[in-house]
């Protein structure tokens, strides 16, 4: 079964955390999918990954950027894995969908948003019931990740 990590964002926003986690995934030799909750958010993430750091480059793309299978990090709103990704990042309330193709799934949600919390709880219950190895991580005041469940 897929290892599922729930990241409860509280003190540092998605825009700071996602690029770091994607960099770590690529360092491991993994390919990644980022599944966003809608097209507007997908475009914002695409822009973010081009501009988040002056001294770093994160290779990524969408369908508009050419063949998906050539992208180490593929951005989408669809339930797909066209680049053979090892890890799926689910953001902004997107549905995790079928996790079979992935070694790891990272669900990231805003802990200050009641709707996002409710959606994360629903995903937790469903994925645990399906037999996935789910863990819950919360940010400390310093921005470090602490395993809570």
C-alpha positions as CSV (number, residue, x, y, z in Angstrom):
1,X,0.0,0.0,0.0
2,X,1.0,3.6,-0.5
3,X,2.6,5.5,2.4
4,X,0.4,8.6,3.0
5,X,1.6,11.6,4.8
6,X,-0.8,14.3,6.0
7,X,0.9,17.7,6.3
8,X,-1.1,20.1,8.5
9,X,0.2,23.6,7.5
10,X,-0.1,26.1,10.3
11,X,2.8,28.4,10.6
12,X,4.4,28.3,7.1
13,X,2.3,28.4,3.9
14,X,2.2,25.9,1.1
15,X,4.2,28.3,-1.1
16,X,7.2,27.9,1.3
17,X,6.8,24.1,2.0
18,X,5.9,22.6,-1.4
19,X,9.1,23.7,-3.2
20,X,11.3,22.2,-0.4
21,X,9.5,18.9,-0.4
22,X,9.7,18.7,-4.2
23,X,13.4,19.4,-4.1
24,X,13.9,16.6,-1.6
25,X,11.8,14.2,-3.7
26,X,14.0,14.9,-6.8
27,X,17.2,14.5,-4.6
28,X,15.9,11.0,-3.9
29,X,15.7,10.3,-7.6
30,X,11.9,10.4,-7.5
31,X,9.5,11.9,-10.0
32,X,6.5,13.8,-8.7
33,X,3.0,14.8,-9.5
34,X,1.4,17.9,-7.9
35,X,-2.4,17.7,-8.1
36,X,-4.1,21.0,-7.4
37,X,-7.7,21.7,-6.6
38,X,-8.4,23.8,-9.7
39,X,-6.8,25.4,-12.9
40,X,-6.3,28.8,-11.3
41,X,-4.4,27.3,-8.4
42,X,-2.4,25.1,-10.7
43,X,-1.2,28.2,-12.6
44,X,-0.3,29.9,-9.4
45,X,1.8,26.9,-8.3
46,X,3.4,26.8,-11.8
47,X,4.4,30.4,-11.4
48,X,5.6,29.8,-7.8
49,X,7.9,27.0,-8.9
50,X,9.6,29.3,-11.4
51,X,10.2,32.1,-8.9
52,X,10.4,30.7,-5.4
53,X,14.2,30.9,-5.2
54,X,16.9,33.0,-7.0
55,X,19.6,30.3,-6.6
56,X,17.6,27.2,-7.3
57,X,15.8,25.6,-10.2
58,X,13.0,23.1,-9.9
59,X,12.3,21.3,-13.3
60,X,8.5,21.1,-13.7
61,X,5.8,21.5,-16.2
62,X,2.1,21.1,-17.2
63,X,0.5,19.7,-20.4
64,X,1.1,23.1,-22.1
65,X,4.9,22.6,-21.6
66,X,5.3,19.5,-23.8
67,X,5.3,15.8,-23.2
68,X,4.3,15.0,-19.6
69,X,6.6,12.0,-19.4
70,X,9.6,14.3,-19.8
71,X,8.7,16.4,-16.7
72,X,10.4,15.3,-13.4
73,X,7.6,17.3,-11.6
74,X,4.3,17.3,-13.4
75,X,1.5,19.7,-12.4
76,X,-2.1,18.7,-13.0
77,X,-5.7,18.9,-11.8
78,X,-6.5,15.4,-13.2
79,X,-6.3,12.0,-11.6
80,X,-3.3,10.9,-13.7
81,X,0.3,9.8,-13.5
82,X,1.7,10.5,-17.0
83,X,5.4,11.0,-15.9
84,X,5.6,7.7,-13.9
85,X,5.8,9.6,-10.6
86,X,6.8,7.9,-7.3
87,X,5.2,10.6,-5.2
88,X,1.9,12.5,-5.4
89,X,1.4,15.8,-3.7
90,X,-2.2,16.7,-3.2
91,X,-2.9,20.4,-2.5
92,X,-5.8,22.8,-2.2
93,X,-8.5,20.2,-1.5
94,X,-7.8,18.1,-4.6
95,X,-8.9,14.5,-4.5
96,X,-6.2,12.0,-3.9
97,X,-7.8,9.5,-6.4
98,X,-6.2,6.2,-7.0
99,X,-2.9,5.9,-5.1
100,X,-1.9,2.5,-6.5
101,X,0.8,4.0,-8.8
102,X,2.6,5.8,-6.0
103,X,5.1,4.9,-3.3
104,X,4.1,7.9,-1.3
105,X,1.3,10.5,-1.2
106,X,1.6,13.8,0.6
107,X,-1.7,15.5,1.4
108,X,-1.1,19.2,2.4
109,X,-3.8,21.2,3.9
110,X,-4.2,24.6,5.6
111,X,-4.8,24.2,9.3
112,X,-6.5,27.6,9.6
113,X,-9.2,26.7,7.1
114,X,-12.1,24.7,8.5
115,X,-13.2,23.4,5.1
116,X,-9.7,22.1,4.4
117,X,-9.6,20.5,7.8
118,X,-12.9,18.7,7.2
119,X,-11.7,17.5,3.8
120,X,-8.4,16.2,5.3
121,X,-10.4,14.3,8.0
122,X,-12.5,12.7,5.3
123,X,-9.4,11.7,3.3
124,X,-7.8,10.3,6.5
125,X,-10.7,8.1,7.3
126,X,-11.1,6.8,3.7
127,X,-7.4,6.1,3.2
128,X,-6.9,4.4,6.5
129,X,-10.0,2.2,5.8
130,X,-8.4,1.3,2.4
131,X,-5.4,0.0,4.3
132,X,-2.9,2.8,3.5
133,X,-0.1,3.5,6.0
134,X,-1.1,7.0,7.0
135,X,0.7,9.4,9.3
136,X,-0.2,12.9,10.4
137,X,2.5,15.7,10.6
138,X,2.0,19.1,12.2
139,X,4.2,22.1,12.1
140,X,5.8,23.3,15.3
141,X,6.2,27.0,16.1
142,X,9.6,26.9,14.5
143,X,8.2,25.4,11.3
144,X,9.6,21.9,11.9
145,X,7.5,18.8,11.2
146,X,6.4,16.7,14.1
147,X,4.7,13.4,13.8
148,X,1.4,13.5,15.7
149,X,-0.3,10.2,14.6
